[in-house]
Amino acid sequence: MIPAETLTGRRVRLRRWRETDVDTLLQVVSESLDHLRPWMLWAVPPYDRAAATDFLTRAQAGWLEGESYAYAITVPGVTVGACGLERRIGPGALEIGYWLHPAHTGSGLATEAAAILVEQAFALPAVDRVQIWHDLANTTSAGVPRRLGFTEVARHTPPRNPPSPGEVGVDVVWELTAEENSRSGVLC
Ligand SMILES: CC(C)(COP(=O)(O)OP(=O)(O)OC[C@H]1O[C@@H](n2cnc3c(N)ncnc32)[C@H](O)[C@@H]1OP(=O)(O)O)[C@@H](O)C(=O)NCCC(=O)NCCS
């Protein structure tokens, strides 16, 4: 069983990235590059068609191999960012990642996207925990798991990836278990 290709919340719709999305991805990343650069290693100018194509090719492979499930975050008529589920933290666990175009921050869209992914993750067989990782300096990112009732469970130094320009090199790990989720019910 794999996640649904489209997931709909109150305000956002998550849509599986497709190889035909090069222009859309190129536009939203190009406009977001300065905002993403401190936190995301791949957000390096110039972000061009080759970079967008490469991401979409890897996204398709991730879906086919069952290793990662990448989505565009959309509101009616506009792609406002990206998010996904990834199997990189061990058996029974999925990691959630996200970013937004800077014109669409500050209104809860990333939190809603992550909430939708939490519900989708726990609907998959044998998933008993979901994690969100961010650098200690990325306090804005920390707001997402905090709002969704995750618990901080670990800090890792050195970090698993080389730090991006805004990062201090400490990975903060937040977790929500299936049991906690069924007790609290993350709202989409
Ligand atoms: C991380 C990132 C997605 C967070 O964006 P964000 O806008 O803070 O997150 P949300 O969309 O969930 O919005 C939350 C904000 O909207 C407010 N908000 C308004 N209405 C809301 C609602 N209905 N629900 C939740 N929050 C709401 C919250 O209070 C919060 O504001 P605050 O930070 O002033 O308290 C964004 O900063 C980003 O793209 N950063 C660069 C990339 C990045 O760091 N990605 C994560 C790597 S680990």
PDBQT file of the ligand as one rigid body, heavy atoms in Angstrom, charges set to zero:
ROOT
HETATM    1  C1  LIG A 201       9.479  25.881   7.961  1.00  0.00    +0.000 C 
HETATM    2  C2  LIG A 201       8.353  26.662   7.303  1.00  0.00    +0.000 C 
HETATM    3  C3  LIG A 201       7.615  25.784   6.301  1.00  0.00    +0.000 C 
HETATM    4  C4  LIG A 201       7.400  27.103   8.410  1.00  0.00    +0.000 C 
HETATM    5  O1  LIG A 201       6.510  28.029   7.854  1.00  0.00    +0.000 OA
HETATM    6  P1  LIG A 201       5.395  28.715   8.791  1.00  0.00    +0.000 P 
HETATM    7  O2  LIG A 201       4.656  29.672   7.958  1.00  0.00    +0.000 OA
HETATM    8  O3  LIG A 201       6.007  29.181  10.066  1.00  0.00    +0.000 OA
HETATM    9  O4  LIG A 201       4.470  27.486   9.182  1.00  0.00    +0.000 OA
HETATM   10  P2  LIG A 201       2.908  27.417   9.003  1.00  0.00    +0.000 P 
HETATM   11  O5  LIG A 201       2.548  27.569   7.576  1.00  0.00    +0.000 OA
HETATM   12  O6  LIG A 201       2.466  26.210   9.673  1.00  0.00    +0.000 OA
HETATM   13  O7  LIG A 201       2.390  28.730   9.741  1.00  0.00    +0.000 OA
HETATM   14  C5  LIG A 201       2.551  28.858  11.137  1.00  0.00    +0.000 C 
HETATM   15  C6  LIG A 201       2.356  30.298  11.509  1.00  0.00    +0.000 C 
HETATM   16  O8  LIG A 201       1.058  30.696  11.070  1.00  0.00    +0.000 OA
HETATM   17  C7  LIG A 201       0.273  31.053  12.219  1.00  0.00    +0.000 C 
HETATM   18  N1  LIG A 201      -1.080  30.587  11.926  1.00  0.00    +0.000 N 
HETATM   19  C8  LIG A 201      -2.068  31.394  11.497  1.00  0.00    +0.000 A 
HETATM   20  N2  LIG A 201      -3.158  30.649  11.271  1.00  0.00    +0.000 NA
HETATM   21  C9  LIG A 201      -2.850  29.376  11.589  1.00  0.00    +0.000 A 
HETATM   22  C10 LIG A 201      -3.592  28.164  11.561  1.00  0.00    +0.000 A 
HETATM   23  N3  LIG A 201      -4.850  28.116  11.155  1.00  0.00    +0.000 N 
HETATM   24  N4  LIG A 201      -2.967  27.013  11.917  1.00  0.00    +0.000 NA
HETATM   25  C11 LIG A 201      -1.680  27.030  12.334  1.00  0.00    +0.000 A 
HETATM   26  N5  LIG A 201      -0.936  28.160  12.375  1.00  0.00    +0.000 NA
HETATM   27  C12 LIG A 201      -1.529  29.333  12.002  1.00  0.00    +0.000 A 
HETATM   28  C13 LIG A 201       0.940  30.380  13.389  1.00  0.00    +0.000 C 
HETATM   29  O9  LIG A 201       0.654  31.042  14.585  1.00  0.00    +0.000 OA
HETATM   30  C14 LIG A 201       2.386  30.525  12.987  1.00  0.00    +0.000 C 
HETATM   31  O10 LIG A 201       2.808  31.840  13.184  1.00  0.00    +0.000 OA
HETATM   32  P3  LIG A 201       3.976  32.192  14.241  1.00  0.00    +0.000 P 
HETATM   33  O11 LIG A 201       5.213  31.510  13.748  1.00  0.00    +0.000 OA
HETATM   34  O12 LIG A 201       4.052  33.657  14.183  1.00  0.00    +0.000 OA
HETATM   35  O13 LIG A 201       3.518  31.618  15.517  1.00  0.00    +0.000 OA
HETATM   36  C15 LIG A 201       8.895  27.910   6.552  1.00  0.00    +0.000 C 
HETATM   37  O14 LIG A 201       9.484  28.787   7.478  1.00  0.00    +0.000 OA
HETATM   38  C16 LIG A 201       9.911  27.558   5.492  1.00  0.00    +0.000 C 
HETATM   39  O15 LIG A 201       9.568  27.232   4.372  1.00  0.00    +0.000 OA
HETATM   40  N6  LIG A 201      11.217  27.665   5.860  1.00  0.00    +0.000 N 
HETATM   41  C17 LIG A 201      12.293  27.404   4.934  1.00  0.00    +0.000 C 
HETATM   42  C18 LIG A 201      12.437  25.929   4.647  1.00  0.00    +0.000 C 
HETATM   43  C19 LIG A 201      12.584  25.130   5.911  1.00  0.00    +0.000 C 
HETATM   44  O16 LIG A 201      13.226  25.552   6.864  1.00  0.00    +0.000 OA
HETATM   45  N7  LIG A 201      11.991  23.929   5.910  1.00  0.00    +0.000 N 
HETATM   46  C20 LIG A 201      12.055  23.047   7.047  1.00  0.00    +0.000 C 
HETATM   47  C21 LIG A 201      13.364  22.377   7.089  1.00  0.00    +0.000 C 
HETATM   48  S1  LIG A 201      13.477  21.333   8.525  1.00  0.00    +0.000 SA
ENDROOT
TORSDOF 0
